Structures are given as structure tokens and as C-alpha cells.
């Protein structure tokens, strides 16, 4: 199955699993999706992720994180830079998501980082998504 935007597919799967109150979601594996999952785990938006390369095609299982019985940590997730319209920012233009309550995930020359990490390293890049 061919996808023109695999990151948007990942975000849609996560959003659908959140709305259905699932505890985990299965996502086809790629390097950039793994790095996005690392950022989401580091920032506390997901509980954990596991990579399974034993089966074909390889996939990743993301374990969603809940505050209460039906209160998910991820209340919103949105793709910003798309294949038809790339969005690049410099270090002075890094967006603040919900006034700092969310994170901007940015693809940089040093890998996939959050907006705060980009400011710390003084680099800009492509804004992939916002999570809040």
C-alpha cells in the first residue's frame, strides 16, 4: 500500500486510537516515525514504543498514556509541514504551541527535536507537527 504522507498516516492512527480509547496502536516502521516516537516518549505524551522487525513488514507498537480512566495525555495532534507545502522556520520563528503547553516537533540537521531543544541548540528546521 502506497502512502504519500506516512507521517500523517501515523498521526491519524494515533488520533483514532486516542478517540477509541485504545491502550496501544500498531504503526508501520520507518526511521523518522521511530524518531518522532522517541520525542513523544521523552516529552511524556506516550508511555512507550516497541519496534518489531521479526515480521514483514516491520512495525512499531506505541503504548498510549492516560492520566485517568478515560483522559488521554494527547488531547490534540496536528501535521504542519505536508508534502505539498513544506514549512521551515529559523530559530527566532519557532512556534509556541498553546502558549507553551504543547510541543512543536521539528526536523533539524541534528535529528528530530522539540521547539525548546531547537532554541537551546540555536537551530531551525522543518516543523513536522504540533502536539498538545
CNS distance restraints for C-alpha pairs under 8 A (distance, minus, plus):
assign (resid   3 and name CA) (resid   9 and name CA) 7.86 0.50 0.50
assign (resid   4 and name CA) (resid  83 and name CA) 7.58 0.50 0.50
assign (resid   5 and name CA) (resid   9 and name CA) 6.51 0.50 0.50
assign (resid   5 and name CA) (resid  82 and name CA) 7.44 0.50 0.50
assign (resid   5 and name CA) (resid  83 and name CA) 6.75 0.50 0.50
assign (resid   6 and name CA) (resid  10 and name CA) 6.27 0.50 0.50
assign (resid   7 and name CA) (resid  11 and name CA) 6.30 0.50 0.50
assign (resid   7 and name CA) (resid  33 and name CA) 6.78 0.50 0.50
assign (resid   7 and name CA) (resid  79 and name CA) 7.92 0.50 0.50
assign (resid   8 and name CA) (resid  12 and name CA) 6.07 0.50 0.50
assign (resid   8 and name CA) (resid  79 and name CA) 6.30 0.50 0.50
assign (resid   9 and name CA) (resid  13 and name CA) 6.20 0.50 0.50
assign (resid  10 and name CA) (resid  14 and name CA) 6.28 0.50 0.50
assign (resid  10 and name CA) (resid  27 and name CA) 6.37 0.50 0.50
assign (resid  10 and name CA) (resid  33 and name CA) 7.54 0.50 0.50
assign (resid  11 and name CA) (resid  15 and name CA) 6.02 0.50 0.50
assign (resid  11 and name CA) (resid  77 and name CA) 6.86 0.50 0.50
assign (resid  11 and name CA) (resid  78 and name CA) 7.42 0.50 0.50
assign (resid  11 and name CA) (resid  79 and name CA) 7.50 0.50 0.50
assign (resid  12 and name CA) (resid  16 and name CA) 6.00 0.50 0.50
assign (resid  13 and name CA) (resid  17 and name CA) 6.14 0.50 0.50
assign (resid  13 and name CA) (resid  25 and name CA) 7.04 0.50 0.50
assign (resid  13 and name CA) (resid  26 and name CA) 7.99 0.50 0.50
assign (resid  13 and name CA) (resid  27 and name CA) 7.41 0.50 0.50
assign (resid  14 and name CA) (resid  18 and name CA) 6.16 0.50 0.50
assign (resid  14 and name CA) (resid  25 and name CA) 6.60 0.50 0.50
assign (resid  15 and name CA) (resid  19 and name CA) 6.26 0.50 0.50
assign (resid  15 and name CA) (resid  76 and name CA) 7.62 0.50 0.50
assign (resid  15 and name CA) (resid  77 and name CA) 7.09 0.50 0.50
assign (resid  16 and name CA) (resid  20 and name CA) 6.12 0.50 0.50
assign (resid  17 and name CA) (resid  21 and name CA) 5.93 0.50 0.50
assign (resid  17 and name CA) (resid  22 and name CA) 5.16 0.50 0.50
assign (resid  17 and name CA) (resid  23 and name CA) 7.73 0.50 0.50
assign (resid  17 and name CA) (resid  24 and name CA) 7.24 0.50 0.50
assign (resid  17 and name CA) (resid  25 and name CA) 6.32 0.50 0.50
assign (resid  18 and name CA) (resid  22 and name CA) 6.25 0.50 0.50
assign (resid  18 and name CA) (resid  64 and name CA) 7.65 0.50 0.50
assign (resid  18 and name CA) (resid  72 and name CA) 6.77 0.50 0.50
assign (resid  18 and name CA) (resid  74 and name CA) 7.56 0.50 0.50
assign (resid  21 and name CA) (resid  70 and name CA) 6.90 0.50 0.50
assign (resid  21 and name CA) (resid  72 and name CA) 7.91 0.50 0.50
assign (resid  22 and name CA) (resid  64 and name CA) 7.59 0.50 0.50
assign (resid  23 and name CA) (resid  63 and name CA) 5.95 0.50 0.50
assign (resid  23 and name CA) (resid  64 and name CA) 5.45 0.50 0.50
assign (resid  23 and name CA) (resid  65 and name CA) 7.60 0.50 0.50
assign (resid  24 and name CA) (resid  61 and name CA) 6.57 0.50 0.50
assign (resid  24 and name CA) (resid  62 and name CA) 5.41 0.50 0.50
assign (resid  24 and name CA) (resid  63 and name CA) 4.23 0.50 0.50
assign (resid  24 and name CA) (resid  64 and name CA) 5.43 0.50 0.50
assign (resid  25 and name CA) (resid  61 and name CA) 5.62 0.50 0.50
assign (resid  25 and name CA) (resid  62 and name CA) 5.32 0.50 0.50
assign (resid  25 and name CA) (resid  63 and name CA) 6.64 0.50 0.50
assign (resid  25 and name CA) (resid  64 and name CA) 7.66 0.50 0.50
assign (resid  26 and name CA) (resid  59 and name CA) 6.77 0.50 0.50
assign (resid  26 and name CA) (resid  60 and name CA) 5.88 0.50 0.50
assign (resid  26 and name CA) (resid  61 and name CA) 4.62 0.50 0.50
assign (resid  26 and name CA) (resid  62 and name CA) 6.54 0.50 0.50
assign (resid  27 and name CA) (resid  59 and name CA) 5.57 0.50 0.50
assign (resid  27 and name CA) (resid  60 and name CA) 5.18 0.50 0.50
assign (resid  27 and name CA) (resid  61 and name CA) 6.22 0.50 0.50
assign (resid  27 and name CA) (resid  62 and name CA) 7.61 0.50 0.50
assign (resid  28 and name CA) (resid  57 and name CA) 7.21 0.50 0.50
assign (resid  28 and name CA) (resid  58 and name CA) 6.33 0.50 0.50
assign (resid  28 and name CA) (resid  59 and name CA) 4.26 0.50 0.50
assign (resid  28 and name CA) (resid  60 and name CA) 6.10 0.50 0.50
assign (resid  29 and name CA) (resid  33 and name CA) 6.64 0.50 0.50
assign (resid  29 and name CA) (resid  34 and name CA) 7.04 0.50 0.50
assign (resid  29 and name CA) (resid  51 and name CA) 7.57 0.50 0.50
assign (resid  29 and name CA) (resid  57 and name CA) 7.93 0.50 0.50
assign (resid  29 and name CA) (resid  58 and name CA) 5.63 0.50 0.50
assign (resid  29 and name CA) (resid  59 and name CA) 4.41 0.50 0.50
assign (resid  29 and name CA) (resid  60 and name CA) 5.49 0.50 0.50
assign (resid  30 and name CA) (resid  34 and name CA) 6.28 0.50 0.50
assign (resid  31 and name CA) (resid  35 and name CA) 6.40 0.50 0.50
assign (resid  32 and name CA) (resid  36 and name CA) 6.21 0.50 0.50
assign (resid  32 and name CA) (resid 112 and name CA) 7.93 0.50 0.50
assign (resid  33 and name CA) (resid  37 and name CA) 6.16 0.50 0.50
assign (resid  34 and name CA) (resid  38 and name CA) 6.26 0.50 0.50
assign (resid  34 and name CA) (resid  60 and name CA) 7.81 0.50 0.50
assign (resid  35 and name CA) (resid  39 and name CA) 6.38 0.50 0.50
assign (resid  35 and name CA) (resid 111 and name CA) 7.96 0.50 0.50
assign (resid  35 and name CA) (resid 112 and name CA) 6.23 0.50 0.50
assign (resid  36 and name CA) (resid  40 and name CA) 6.24 0.50 0.50
assign (resid  36 and name CA) (resid 105 and name CA) 7.67 0.50 0.50
assign (resid  36 and name CA) (resid 112 and name CA) 6.73 0.50 0.50
assign (resid  37 and name CA) (resid  41 and name CA) 6.10 0.50 0.50
assign (resid  37 and name CA) (resid  46 and name CA) 7.95 0.50 0.50
assign (resid  37 and name CA) (resid  49 and name CA) 6.90 0.50 0.50
assign (resid  37 and name CA) (resid  62 and name CA) 7.66 0.50 0.50
assign (resid  38 and name CA) (resid  42 and name CA) 6.03 0.50 0.50
assign (resid  38 and name CA) (resid  49 and name CA) 7.98 0.50 0.50
assign (resid  39 and name CA) (resid  43 and name CA) 6.08 0.50 0.50
assign (resid  39 and name CA) (resid 105 and name CA) 7.79 0.50 0.50
assign (resid  39 and name CA) (resid 112 and name CA) 7.40 0.50 0.50
assign (resid  39 and name CA) (resid 113 and name CA) 6.89 0.50 0.50
assign (resid  39 and name CA) (resid 114 and name CA) 7.31 0.50 0.50
assign (resid  40 and name CA) (resid  44 and name CA) 6.15 0.50 0.50
assign (resid  40 and name CA) (resid  45 and name CA) 5.14 0.50 0.50
assign (resid  40 and name CA) (resid  46 and name CA) 5.87 0.50 0.50
assign (resid  41 and name CA) (resid  45 and name CA) 5.84 0.50 0.50
assign (resid  41 and name CA) (resid  46 and name CA) 5.03 0.50 0.50
assign (resid  41 and name CA) (resid  47 and name CA) 6.23 0.50 0.50
assign (resid  41 and name CA) (resid  48 and name CA) 6.09 0.50 0.50
assign (resid  41 and name CA) (resid  49 and name CA) 7.79 0.50 0.50
assign (resid  45 and name CA) (resid  64 and name CA) 7.67 0.50 0.50
assign (resid  45 and name CA) (resid  65 and name CA) 6.55 0.50 0.50
assign (resid  45 and name CA) (resid  73 and name CA) 5.81 0.50 0.50
assign (resid  45 and name CA) (resid  74 and name CA) 6.00 0.50 0.50
assign (resid  46 and name CA) (resid  62 and name CA) 7.27 0.50 0.50
assign (resid  46 and name CA) (resid  63 and name CA) 6.23 0.50 0.50
assign (resid  46 and name CA) (resid  64 and name CA) 4.86 0.50 0.50
assign (resid  46 and name CA) (resid  65 and name CA) 4.90 0.50 0.50
assign (resid  46 and name CA) (resid  73 and name CA) 7.60 0.50 0.50
assign (resid  46 and name CA) (resid  74 and name CA) 7.98 0.50 0.50
assign (resid  47 and name CA) (resid  62 and name CA) 7.82 0.50 0.50
assign (resid  47 and name CA) (resid  63 and name CA) 5.49 0.50 0.50
assign (resid  47 and name CA) (resid  64 and name CA) 5.60 0.50 0.50
assign (resid  47 and name CA) (resid  65 and name CA) 4.92 0.50 0.50
assign (resid  48 and name CA) (resid  62 and name CA) 6.09 0.50 0.50
assign (resid  48 and name CA) (resid  63 and name CA) 5.21 0.50 0.50
assign (resid  48 and name CA) (resid  64 and name CA) 7.37 0.50 0.50
assign (resid  49 and name CA) (resid  60 and name CA) 6.75 0.50 0.50
assign (resid  49 and name CA) (resid  61 and name CA) 5.48 0.50 0.50
assign (resid  49 and name CA) (resid  62 and name CA) 4.32 0.50 0.50
assign (resid  49 and name CA) (resid  63 and name CA) 5.82 0.50 0.50
assign (resid  50 and name CA) (resid  60 and name CA) 5.55 0.50 0.50
assign (resid  50 and name CA) (resid  61 and name CA) 5.20 0.50 0.50
assign (resid  50 and name CA) (resid  62 and name CA) 6.59 0.50 0.50
assign (resid  51 and name CA) (resid  58 and name CA) 7.71 0.50 0.50
assign (resid  51 and name CA) (resid  59 and name CA) 6.17 0.50 0.50
assign (resid  51 and name CA) (resid  60 and name CA) 4.44 0.50 0.50
assign (resid  51 and name CA) (resid  61 and name CA) 6.52 0.50 0.50
assign (resid  52 and name CA) (resid  58 and name CA) 5.80 0.50 0.50
assign (resid  52 and name CA) (resid  59 and name CA) 5.50 0.50 0.50
assign (resid  52 and name CA) (resid  60 and name CA) 5.99 0.50 0.50
assign (resid  52 and name CA) (resid  61 and name CA) 7.90 0.50 0.50
assign (resid  53 and name CA) (resid  57 and name CA) 7.58 0.50 0.50
assign (resid  53 and name CA) (resid  58 and name CA) 4.51 0.50 0.50
assign (resid  53 and name CA) (resid  59 and name CA) 6.63 0.50 0.50
assign (resid  54 and name CA) (resid  58 and name CA) 6.81 0.50 0.50
assign (resid  55 and name CA) (resid  59 and name CA) 7.82 0.50 0.50
assign (resid  64 and name CA) (resid  72 and name CA) 7.73 0.50 0.50
assign (resid  65 and name CA) (resid  72 and name CA) 6.19 0.50 0.50
assign (resid  65 and name CA) (resid  73 and name CA) 5.90 0.50 0.50
assign (resid  65 and name CA) (resid  74 and name CA) 7.94 0.50 0.50
assign (resid  66 and name CA) (resid  70 and name CA) 6.98 0.50 0.50
assign (resid  66 and name CA) (resid  71 and name CA) 5.56 0.50 0.50
assign (resid  66 and name CA) (resid  72 and name CA) 4.28 0.50 0.50
assign (resid  66 and name CA) (resid  73 and name CA) 5.45 0.50 0.50
assign (resid  67 and name CA) (resid  71 and name CA) 5.41 0.50 0.50
assign (resid  67 and name CA) (resid  72 and name CA) 5.99 0.50 0.50
assign (resid  67 and name CA) (resid  73 and name CA) 6.18 0.50 0.50
assign (resid  68 and name CA) (resid  72 and name CA) 7.38 0.50 0.50
assign (resid  74 and name CA) (resid 131 and name CA) 7.06 0.50 0.50
assign (resid  74 and name CA) (resid 132 and name CA) 5.99 0.50 0.50
assign (resid  75 and name CA) (resid 131 and name CA) 7.92 0.50 0.50
assign (resid  75 and name CA) (resid 132 and name CA) 5.82 0.50 0.50
assign (resid  76 and name CA) (resid 131 and name CA) 5.83 0.50 0.50
assign (resid  76 and name CA) (resid 132 and name CA) 5.21 0.50 0.50
assign (resid  77 and name CA) (resid 129 and name CA) 7.18 0.50 0.50
assign (resid  77 and name CA) (resid 130 and name CA) 5.75 0.50 0.50
assign (resid  77 and name CA) (resid 131 and name CA) 4.48 0.50 0.50
assign (resid  77 and name CA) (resid 132 and name CA) 6.42 0.50 0.50
assign (resid  78 and name CA) (resid 129 and name CA) 5.53 0.50 0.50
assign (resid  78 and name CA) (resid 130 and name CA) 5.28 0.50 0.50
assign (resid  78 and name CA) (resid 131 and name CA) 6.58 0.50 0.50
assign (resid  79 and name CA) (resid 128 and name CA) 6.17 0.50 0.50
assign (resid  79 and name CA) (resid 129 and name CA) 4.41 0.50 0.50
assign (resid  79 and name CA) (resid 130 and name CA) 6.60 0.50 0.50
assign (resid  80 and name CA) (resid  87 and name CA) 7.08 0.50 0.50
assign (resid  80 and name CA) (resid 127 and name CA) 6.31 0.50 0.50
assign (resid  80 and name CA) (resid 128 and name CA) 5.51 0.50 0.50
assign (resid  80 and name CA) (resid 129 and name CA) 4.97 0.50 0.50
assign (resid  80 and name CA) (resid 130 and name CA) 7.02 0.50 0.50
assign (resid  81 and name CA) (resid  85 and name CA) 6.13 0.50 0.50
assign (resid  81 and name CA) (resid  86 and name CA) 4.65 0.50 0.50
assign (resid  81 and name CA) (resid  87 and name CA) 4.94 0.50 0.50
assign (resid  81 and name CA) (resid  88 and name CA) 8.00 0.50 0.50
assign (resid  81 and name CA) (resid 126 and name CA) 7.02 0.50 0.50
assign (resid  81 and name CA) (resid 127 and name CA) 5.83 0.50 0.50
assign (resid  81 and name CA) (resid 128 and name CA) 5.13 0.50 0.50
assign (resid  81 and name CA) (resid 129 and name CA) 7.02 0.50 0.50
assign (resid  82 and name CA) (resid  86 and name CA) 5.55 0.50 0.50
assign (resid  82 and name CA) (resid  87 and name CA) 7.80 0.50 0.50
assign (resid  82 and name CA) (resid 128 and name CA) 7.86 0.50 0.50
assign (resid  86 and name CA) (resid 126 and name CA) 7.18 0.50 0.50
assign (resid  87 and name CA) (resid 126 and name CA) 5.68 0.50 0.50
assign (resid  87 and name CA) (resid 127 and name CA) 5.85 0.50 0.50
assign (resid  87 and name CA) (resid 128 and name CA) 7.95 0.50 0.50
assign (resid  88 and name CA) (resid 124 and name CA) 7.55 0.50 0.50
assign (resid  88 and name CA) (resid 125 and name CA) 5.44 0.50 0.50
assign (resid  88 and name CA) (resid 126 and name CA) 4.32 0.50 0.50
assign (resid  88 and name CA) (resid 127 and name CA) 6.06 0.50 0.50
assign (resid  89 and name CA) (resid  93 and name CA) 5.53 0.50 0.50
assign (resid  89 and name CA) (resid  94 and name CA) 6.06 0.50 0.50
assign (resid  89 and name CA) (resid 124 and name CA) 5.53 0.50 0.50
assign (resid  89 and name CA) (resid 125 and name CA) 5.59 0.50 0.50
assign (resid  89 and name CA) (resid 126 and name CA) 6.38 0.50 0.50
assign (resid  89 and name CA) (resid 127 and name CA) 7.07 0.50 0.50
assign (resid  90 and name CA) (resid  94 and name CA) 6.55 0.50 0.50
assign (resid  90 and name CA) (resid 123 and name CA) 6.80 0.50 0.50
assign (resid  90 and name CA) (resid 124 and name CA) 4.27 0.50 0.50
assign (resid  90 and name CA) (resid 125 and name CA) 6.56 0.50 0.50
assign (resid  91 and name CA) (resid 118 and name CA) 6.88 0.50 0.50
assign (resid  91 and name CA) (resid 119 and name CA) 6.03 0.50 0.50
assign (resid  91 and name CA) (resid 122 and name CA) 5.91 0.50 0.50
assign (resid  91 and name CA) (resid 123 and name CA) 5.25 0.50 0.50
assign (resid  91 and name CA) (resid 124 and name CA) 4.56 0.50 0.50
assign (resid  94 and name CA) (resid 115 and name CA) 6.12 0.50 0.50
assign (resid  94 and name CA) (resid 119 and name CA) 7.78 0.50 0.50
assign (resid  94 and name CA) (resid 124 and name CA) 7.25 0.50 0.50
assign (resid  95 and name CA) (resid 104 and name CA) 6.78 0.50 0.50
assign (resid  95 and name CA) (resid 115 and name CA) 7.18 0.50 0.50
assign (resid  96 and name CA) (resid 100 and name CA) 5.24 0.50 0.50
assign (resid  96 and name CA) (resid 102 and name CA) 7.52 0.50 0.50
assign (resid  96 and name CA) (resid 103 and name CA) 7.20 0.50 0.50
assign (resid  96 and name CA) (resid 104 and name CA) 7.17 0.50 0.50
assign (resid  96 and name CA) (resid 115 and name CA) 7.68 0.50 0.50
assign (resid  97 and name CA) (resid 101 and name CA) 6.33 0.50 0.50
assign (resid  97 and name CA) (resid 102 and name CA) 4.82 0.50 0.50
assign (resid  97 and name CA) (resid 103 and name CA) 5.67 0.50 0.50
assign (resid  97 and name CA) (resid 104 and name CA) 6.41 0.50 0.50
assign (resid  97 and name CA) (resid 130 and name CA) 6.73 0.50 0.50
assign (resid  97 and name CA) (resid 131 and name CA) 7.64 0.50 0.50
assign (resid  97 and name CA) (resid 132 and name CA) 7.24 0.50 0.50
assign (resid  98 and name CA) (resid 102 and name CA) 5.83 0.50 0.50
assign (resid  98 and name CA) (resid 132 and name CA) 7.46 0.50 0.50
assign (resid 101 and name CA) (resid 132 and name CA) 6.60 0.50 0.50
assign (resid 102 and name CA) (resid 130 and name CA) 7.11 0.50 0.50
assign (resid 102 and name CA) (resid 131 and name CA) 5.51 0.50 0.50
assign (resid 102 and name CA) (resid 132 and name CA) 4.06 0.50 0.50
assign (resid 103 and name CA) (resid 114 and name CA) 6.30 0.50 0.50
assign (resid 103 and name CA) (resid 115 and name CA) 6.55 0.50 0.50
assign (resid 103 and name CA) (resid 130 and name CA) 5.77 0.50 0.50
assign (resid 103 and name CA) (resid 131 and name CA) 5.38 0.50 0.50
assign (resid 103 and name CA) (resid 132 and name CA) 6.45 0.50 0.50
assign (resid 104 and name CA) (resid 114 and name CA) 5.55 0.50 0.50
assign (resid 104 and name CA) (resid 115 and name CA) 5.24 0.50 0.50
assign (resid 104 and name CA) (resid 127 and name CA) 6.86 0.50 0.50
assign (resid 104 and name CA) (resid 128 and name CA) 7.57 0.50 0.50
assign (resid 104 and name CA) (resid 129 and name CA) 5.91 0.50 0.50
assign (resid 104 and name CA) (resid 130 and name CA) 4.55 0.50 0.50
assign (resid 104 and name CA) (resid 131 and name CA) 6.55 0.50 0.50
assign (resid 105 and name CA) (resid 112 and name CA) 6.84 0.50 0.50
assign (resid 105 and name CA) (resid 113 and name CA) 5.84 0.50 0.50
assign (resid 105 and name CA) (resid 114 and name CA) 4.65 0.50 0.50
assign (resid 105 and name CA) (resid 115 and name CA) 6.36 0.50 0.50
assign (resid 105 and name CA) (resid 127 and name CA) 6.12 0.50 0.50
assign (resid 105 and name CA) (resid 128 and name CA) 5.63 0.50 0.50
assign (resid 105 and name CA) (resid 129 and name CA) 5.32 0.50 0.50
assign (resid 105 and name CA) (resid 130 and name CA) 6.19 0.50 0.50
assign (resid 105 and name CA) (resid 131 and name CA) 7.85 0.50 0.50
assign (resid 106 and name CA) (resid 112 and name CA) 5.68 0.50 0.50
assign (resid 106 and name CA) (resid 113 and name CA) 5.33 0.50 0.50
assign (resid 106 and name CA) (resid 114 and name CA) 5.82 0.50 0.50
assign (resid 106 and name CA) (resid 115 and name CA) 6.54 0.50 0.50
assign (resid 106 and name CA) (resid 118 and name CA) 7.83 0.50 0.50
assign (resid 106 and name CA) (resid 124 and name CA) 7.81 0.50 0.50
assign (resid 106 and name CA) (resid 125 and name CA) 6.04 0.50 0.50
assign (resid 106 and name CA) (resid 126 and name CA) 5.45 0.50 0.50
assign (resid 106 and name CA) (resid 127 and name CA) 4.45 0.50 0.50
assign (resid 106 and name CA) (resid 128 and name CA) 5.43 0.50 0.50
assign (resid 106 and name CA) (resid 129 and name CA) 7.29 0.50 0.50
assign (resid 107 and name CA) (resid 111 and name CA) 5.92 0.50 0.50
assign (resid 107 and name CA) (resid 112 and name CA) 4.52 0.50 0.50
assign (resid 107 and name CA) (resid 113 and name CA) 6.39 0.50 0.50
assign (resid 107 and name CA) (resid 125 and name CA) 5.52 0.50 0.50
assign (resid 107 and name CA) (resid 126 and name CA) 5.08 0.50 0.50
assign (resid 107 and name CA) (resid 127 and name CA) 6.44 0.50 0.50
assign (resid 107 and name CA) (resid 128 and name CA) 6.59 0.50 0.50
assign (resid 108 and name CA) (resid 112 and name CA) 5.99 0.50 0.50
assign (resid 108 and name CA) (resid 113 and name CA) 7.00 0.50 0.50
assign (resid 108 and name CA) (resid 123 and name CA) 7.27 0.50 0.50
assign (resid 108 and name CA) (resid 124 and name CA) 6.41 0.50 0.50
assign (resid 108 and name CA) (resid 125 and name CA) 4.67 0.50 0.50
assign (resid 108 and name CA) (resid 126 and name CA) 6.68 0.50 0.50
assign (resid 109 and name CA) (resid 125 and name CA) 7.46 0.50 0.50
assign (resid 113 and name CA) (resid 117 and name CA) 5.96 0.50 0.50
assign (resid 113 and name CA) (resid 118 and name CA) 6.39 0.50 0.50
assign (resid 114 and name CA) (resid 118 and name CA) 6.29 0.50 0.50
assign (resid 115 and name CA) (resid 119 and name CA) 6.34 0.50 0.50
assign (resid 116 and name CA) (resid 120 and name CA) 6.28 0.50 0.50
assign (resid 117 and name CA) (resid 121 and name CA) 6.21 0.50 0.50
assign (resid 118 and name CA) (resid 122 and name CA) 5.74 0.50 0.50
assign (resid 118 and name CA) (resid 123 and name CA) 5.28 0.50 0.50
assign (resid 118 and name CA) (resid 124 and name CA) 6.31 0.50 0.50
assign (resid 119 and name CA) (resid 123 and name CA) 6.51 0.50 0.50
assign (resid 119 and name CA) (resid 124 and name CA) 7.95 0.50 0.50
